[in-house]
Amino acid sequence: GIAVYKVALTWPLDPVGMAAVAAATPHVLVVEEKRSMIEGQLKSQLFNLPANQRPKVSGKTDISGAPLLPETLELSATQ
């Protein structure tokens, strides 16, 4: 299944809410238009978790570093 967590405030990112999301899933996909604000904060918050508790995070790039979501223009359903 897919769970959706809508962030109300992008800066600073709520560490309690994101910890709950991270604990519930092995992979997090961060979808944000244009400049990345949430993805970097999330990765920083998860950095010190043990590897077996830390979910993989994708967003502007996938887990291997390949481009995934565009950094310019707006996102659309056809993409």
Secondary structure, DSSP 4 states (H G I P E B T S, - for coil): -------S--SS--HHHHHHHHHT-SEEE---SSS-SHHHHHHHHHTTS-TTTPPEEESSB-TTS-B-S-SSS---TT-
